[in-house]
Amino acid sequence: MKKLNLKNIDRTFWGLYGALIIVAVIALFSASSTLVYMNHSALGPIGQQMAFLILGIAAAFVIQFIPSYWIRFGGYILLAVSTLLVYSTMVPGNPFVVTINGAARWVRIAGITFQPSELAKLSLIIVVADQLARIRSEEDKRKYFYRTLLITAVVALPILASNLSTAVLICGIVFCLWVLARVPWQYTASVLGIAVVALVLGYCLVEFAFVRPGREMHGPFRRATTWVARIDRHLADDNADDKYRLTDENIQEVYASVAIARGGTSPVGVLPGNSKERDYLPLAFADYIFAIIVEESGVTGAGFLIFLYLAILFRACNVSSRYSDMPAMLMTMGLALMITCQALVSMLVAVGLGPVTGQPLPLISRGGTSVLITSVYFGIMMGVSREQLELRERVNETIEQSLDDAPIVTVE
């Protein structure tokens, strides 16, 4: 029962988590109109997502009491399982793989459909943080740099085949962990340079060999033509005649722009429940839910949501700066960076400042896997904070006890 002492739970993290849950519920009712129409009832799609939110809250509550060293041990097991599942999505004819919107990112086991890449993101951060925390010397920096680089490459490669933005995001977070672990800049700079060159060459190859000639691309990286076409469309001249001509390829971007414009007419938007574009914007409840939030709450709602995500990162920095356990500190920072960076990418895409990607808004976009995994992120971070508070409490008790036991010396 001592482990379930609620006195040392991180109320700041819980407050941020609860605020995001409230925003998620409001946005869910506003943006799920198309699902309600198709199901002829709000109980189906909305009730299902509400159930995931409740499960996520329960998961976060339980996980915050699990010792961080158990989390690190479990991370290795989860990484092995999730990596195998991610590679299984590349196997042609795999009966467990489900293709949605042209992307084979989902796996269905025992009637449950989920994205193994979400599990891979979580476990990779835990494992990389644990490996980098073992650095004790200059030789260790080189050793664990290459080890984490290899682990990241093995995990990111199959994810890259179906979801470029997720793979880039994962690599970016690992890069940040290298910086936090004080890996020599020569190593990190060389990897960054090679990655940039590889992406540029890959873009040029697909652009001139497949996209412009109109040829189809086959194999595990067949979606590369879709990525390049999205980048081309984003970089197109604003004065081009077909820039805003409604097509199957740009329908999300066009209707999202209209939703943003409607929300900009007032500091508080058109108010919740009054969105019009939710009925036209495909998957308004998923990747582009931020556009509906801006339409209904204006710059006020958008600013508040951005504040919440940035506050998560600042809180993680505050907790990590006072924590002596290096693996837990790196793990907390990695998870907070993943949540914040993914949110910023999703919001930038929704407002037209980035090419279309498949990044959901953490905890708010509809999707059971994303909600549960994000809740696990919060549970782990809150657990690290709880341990830090309990450690400080024990240290203070020891100091007070030592002062009480100290002999009284009088000077005559």
CORMOGI-V955329 format. One record per pair of residues at least 6 apart in sequence whose C-alpha atoms are under 8 Angstrom apart, sorted by the first residue. I is the first residue (numbers start at 1). J is the second residue. D is the distance in Angstrom with one decimal. If there is no record, write none. Layout:
# CORMOGI-V955329
I,J,D + I,J,D
This chain:
# CORMOGI-V955329
3,65,6.5 + 4,65,6.6 + 8,386,5.4 + 8,389,6.1 + 8,390,6.6 + 9,64,8.0 + 9,382,7.0 + 9,383,7.7 + 9,385,7.5 + 9,386,5.2 + 10,382,5.8 + 10,385,6.2 + 10,386,6.1 + 12,315,7.7 + 13,312,7.2 + 13,315,7.3 + 13,378,7.5 + 13,382,6.4 + 14,382,7.8 + 16,308,6.4 + 16,311,7.7 + 16,312,7.0 + 17,378,7.4 + 19,308,7.8 + 20,305,7.9 + 20,308,7.4 + 20,363,6.9 + 20,364,7.2 + 21,53,7.5 + 21,363,7.0 + 21,364,7.4 + 23,364,7.1 + 24,363,6.7 + 24,364,4.4 + 24,365,7.4 + 25,50,7.6 + 25,364,7.8 + 26,272,7.7 + 27,285,7.9 + 27,289,7.4 + 27,292,7.7 + 27,293,6.6 + 27,364,7.3 + 28,46,7.0 + 28,285,6.7 + 28,364,7.6 + 28,365,7.8 + 28,366,7.3 + 29,46,7.1 + 29,273,7.8 + 30,272,6.7 + 30,273,5.4 + 30,275,7.3 + 30,278,7.7 + 30,292,7.8 + 31,278,5.6 + 31,284,5.7 + 31,285,4.9 + 31,289,6.8 + 31,292,6.6 + 32,45,7.7 + 32,46,7.4 + 32,278,7.6 + 32,284,7.2 + 32,285,5.6 + 33,278,6.9 + 33,279,6.5 + 34,278,7.6 + 34,279,6.1 + 35,45,6.4 + 36,42,5.1 + 36,44,7.8 + 36,45,6.9 + 36,46,8.0 + 39,45,7.7 + 49,366,6.7 + 49,367,7.2 + 49,368,6.7 + 52,368,5.7 + 52,371,6.8 + 52,372,6.8 + 53,371,6.6 + 53,372,7.4 + 55,372,7.2 + 56,371,6.5 + 56,372,4.9 + 56,373,7.9 + 56,375,5.1 + 56,376,7.3 + 57,375,6.6 + 59,372,7.6 + 59,375,6.7 + 59,376,6.4 + 59,379,7.1 + 60,375,5.4 + 60,376,5.5 + 60,377,7.9 + 60,378,6.2 + 60,379,3.9 + 60,380,7.5 + 61,379,6.3 + 62,379,7.4 + 63,376,7.0 + 63,379,5.0 + 63,380,6.2 + 63,383,6.9 + 64,379,4.7 + 64,380,5.7 + 64,381,7.5 + 64,382,5.4 + 64,383,3.7 + 64,384,7.5 + 64,386,7.4 + 65,383,5.8 + 65,386,7.9 + 66,383,6.8 + 67,383,7.2 + 67,384,8.0 + 67,387,7.8 + 68,328,6.6 + 68,380,7.5 + 68,383,7.1 + 68,384,6.5 + 71,126,7.8 + 71,380,7.8 + 72,126,6.0 + 72,127,6.8 + 72,130,6.8 + 75,122,8.0 + 75,123,4.8 + 75,124,7.5 + 75,126,5.7 + 75,127,5.9 + 76,123,6.9 + 76,126,8.0 + 76,127,6.1 + 78,119,7.3 + 78,120,7.6 + 78,123,5.9 + 79,119,7.5 + 79,120,5.9 + 79,123,5.0 + 79,124,6.2 + 79,127,7.8 + 82,116,5.6 + 82,117,7.1 + 82,119,5.9 + 82,120,5.2 + 83,116,7.7 + 83,120,6.3 + 83,155,6.0 + 85,107,7.6 + 85,116,6.0 + 86,105,7.9 + 86,116,5.6 + 86,117,6.2 + 86,120,7.9 + 86,158,6.3 + 86,159,6.8 + 87,158,5.7 + 88,94,7.2 + 88,97,7.7 + 89,97,5.8 + 89,104,6.3 + 89,105,6.6 + 89,106,7.5 + 89,107,7.4 + 90,104,7.9 + 90,158,7.1 + 90,161,8.0 + 90,220,6.4 + 96,107,5.5 + 96,108,5.2 + 96,109,6.5 + 97,104,6.5 + 97,105,7.5 + 97,106,5.8 + 97,107,4.5 + 97,108,6.3 + 98,104,5.9 + 98,105,7.1 + 98,106,5.1 + 98,107,5.7 + 98,108,6.6 + 98,113,7.9 + 99,105,6.7 + 99,106,6.6 + 100,106,7.6 + 103,162,6.1 + 103,223,7.9 + 104,162,6.6 + 105,115,5.9 + 105,116,7.5 + 105,117,7.6 + 105,162,6.5 + 105,163,7.8 + 106,113,6.4 + 106,114,5.4 + 106,115,4.6 + 106,116,6.9 + 107,113,5.5 + 107,114,5.6 + 107,115,6.2 + 107,116,7.0 + 108,114,6.5 + 114,368,7.7 + 114,369,5.6 + 115,369,6.6 + 117,159,6.6 + 118,369,7.2 + 118,370,6.9 + 118,373,6.9 + 119,373,7.2 + 120,155,7.2 + 121,170,6.6 + 122,335,7.5 + 122,373,7.6 + 122,377,7.6 + 124,152,7.3 + 124,155,7.8 + 125,173,8.0 + 125,174,7.2 + 125,331,6.4 + 125,334,6.0 + 125,335,6.9 + 126,331,5.6 + 128,148,5.8 + 128,174,7.3 + 128,177,7.9 + 129,177,7.1 + 129,327,5.6 + 129,328,7.7 + 129,330,5.2 + 129,331,5.3 + 129,334,7.6 + 130,327,4.9 + 130,328,7.9 + 130,330,7.8 + 130,331,7.5 + 131,144,6.4 + 131,148,7.1 + 131,327,8.0 + 132,141,7.9 + 132,144,6.1 + 132,145,7.4 + 132,148,7.7 + 132,178,7.6 + 132,181,6.3 + 132,327,7.6 + 133,181,7.2 + 133,326,5.4 + 133,327,5.0 + 133,330,7.5 + 134,140,7.7 + 134,144,7.9 + 135,141,5.8 + 135,144,7.1 + 141,183,5.8 + 141,184,7.4 + 142,183,7.7 + 145,178,7.6 + 145,183,7.1 + 145,187,7.8 + 152,171,7.1 + 152,174,7.7 + 156,167,5.3 + 156,170,7.3 + 156,171,7.5 + 157,167,7.6 + 159,166,7.1 + 159,167,5.8 + 160,166,7.4 + 160,167,5.2 + 160,168,7.9 + 161,220,5.7 + 161,221,4.9 + 161,222,7.9 + 161,223,7.4 + 162,220,7.8 + 162,221,7.1 + 162,223,6.6 + 163,358,7.4 + 164,227,7.7 + 165,357,6.2 + 165,358,7.2 + 165,359,7.3 + 166,358,8.0 + 166,359,7.3 + 169,338,7.7 + 169,341,7.8 + 169,342,7.4 + 170,338,7.8 + 173,334,6.4 + 173,337,6.7 + 173,338,6.5 + 174,334,7.7 + 175,188,7.1 + 176,334,7.8 + 177,330,6.7 + 177,333,7.9 + 177,334,6.6 + 178,188,7.3 + 179,185,7.9 + 179,188,7.9 + 180,330,7.4 + 181,330,7.8 + 203,228,6.5 + 206,224,6.9 + 206,225,6.3 + 206,228,7.1 + 207,225,7.5 + 207,228,6.5 + 209,215,7.6 + 210,216,6.3 + 210,217,6.7 + 210,225,7.0 + 211,225,6.1 + 211,228,7.6 + 211,229,7.1 + 216,222,7.7 + 216,225,7.8 + 217,223,7.6 + 217,224,7.7 + 217,225,7.0 + 230,355,5.8 + 230,356,6.2 + 231,355,5.5 + 231,356,7.9 + 233,243,7.7 + 233,355,7.7 + 234,354,6.9 + 234,355,5.4 + 236,243,7.1 + 237,243,7.4 + 244,250,8.0 + 244,254,6.6 + 246,254,7.1 + 251,281,7.3 + 251,282,7.6 + 252,281,5.8 + 252,282,6.1 + 252,288,7.8 + 253,350,7.5 + 253,352,6.9 + 253,356,7.8 + 255,277,6.5 + 255,280,7.0 + 255,281,5.5 + 256,277,7.6 + 256,281,6.7 + 256,288,7.1 + 256,291,5.5 + 256,292,7.7 + 256,350,6.4 + 256,351,7.1 + 257,291,7.7 + 257,350,8.0 + 257,351,6.6 + 257,352,7.0 + 258,277,7.4 + 259,275,7.9 + 259,276,7.9 + 259,277,5.8 + 259,291,5.9 + 259,292,6.3 + 259,294,7.3 + 259,295,5.1 + 260,291,5.8 + 260,292,7.6 + 260,294,5.9 + 260,295,5.4 + 260,351,6.8 + 261,295,7.4 + 262,269,7.1 + 262,270,7.4 + 262,295,5.6 + 263,269,4.2 + 263,270,6.1 + 263,294,5.4 + 263,295,3.6 + 263,296,6.0 + 263,297,6.7 + 263,298,4.6 + 263,299,7.5 + 264,294,7.7 + 264,295,7.2 + 264,298,5.6 + 264,299,6.8 + 265,298,7.8 + 266,298,6.2 + 266,299,8.0 + 267,297,7.4 + 267,298,5.1 + 267,299,5.4 + 267,300,5.8 + 268,296,7.1 + 268,297,4.5 + 268,298,4.4 + 268,299,6.5 + 268,300,5.7 + 268,301,6.9 + 269,294,6.7 + 269,295,5.4 + 269,296,4.7 + 269,297,4.3 + 269,298,3.8 + 269,299,7.3 + 270,295,6.3 + 270,296,4.7 + 270,297,6.5 + 270,298,7.4 + 271,295,7.9 + 271,296,4.5 + 271,297,5.4 + 272,296,4.9 + 272,297,6.7 + 273,296,7.2 + 274,296,6.6 + 275,292,6.9 + 275,295,6.5 + 275,296,6.0 + 277,292,7.4 + 278,284,5.7 + 278,292,6.6 + 284,291,8.0 + 284,292,7.1 + 285,365,5.9 + 285,366,5.7 + 286,360,6.1 + 286,361,7.7 + 286,365,4.6 + 286,366,5.2 + 286,367,7.4 + 287,346,6.9 + 287,350,7.7 + 287,358,6.3 + 287,359,6.1 + 287,360,4.7 + 287,361,6.7 + 287,365,6.5 + 288,346,7.6 + 288,349,8.0 + 288,350,5.4 + 288,360,7.8 + 289,350,7.8 + 289,361,7.5 + 289,364,7.8 + 289,365,6.2 + 290,302,7.9 + 290,346,7.8 + 290,347,6.1 + 290,350,6.2 + 290,361,7.4 + 291,347,8.0 + 291,350,5.6 + 291,351,6.7 + 293,301,6.9 + 293,302,7.0 + 294,301,6.5 + 294,302,5.7 + 306,344,7.8 + 309,339,7.4 + 309,340,5.4 + 309,343,7.2 + 310,340,6.4 + 312,336,6.4 + 312,340,7.3 + 313,333,7.5 + 313,336,5.2 + 313,337,6.4 + 313,340,6.6 + 316,332,6.3 + 316,333,6.0 + 316,336,6.3 + 316,381,7.4 + 317,333,6.7 + 319,329,7.9 + 319,385,6.0 + 319,388,7.8 + 320,328,7.9 + 320,329,4.8 + 320,330,7.7 + 320,332,7.0 + 320,333,7.2 + 321,329,7.8 + 322,388,7.7 + 323,329,6.5 + 323,388,6.2 + 328,384,6.4 + 329,384,8.0 + 332,380,7.5 + 332,381,5.4 + 332,384,7.3 + 335,377,6.0 + 335,381,7.6 + 336,377,7.8 + 336,381,8.0 + 339,362,6.4 + 339,374,7.5 + 342,359,6.7 + 342,360,7.6 + 342,361,7.0 + 342,362,7.1 + 343,360,7.5 + 343,361,5.2 + 343,362,6.0 + 345,354,7.8 + 345,359,7.2 + 346,357,7.7 + 346,359,5.5 + 346,360,6.1 + 346,361,5.8 + 347,361,7.5 + 348,354,5.8 + 349,355,6.1 + 349,356,5.9 + 349,357,7.1 + 360,370,7.8 + 362,370,6.8 + 362,371,7.0 + 362,374,6.5 + 363,370,6.7 + 363,371,4.8 + 363,374,6.2 + 363,375,7.6 + 364,371,7.6
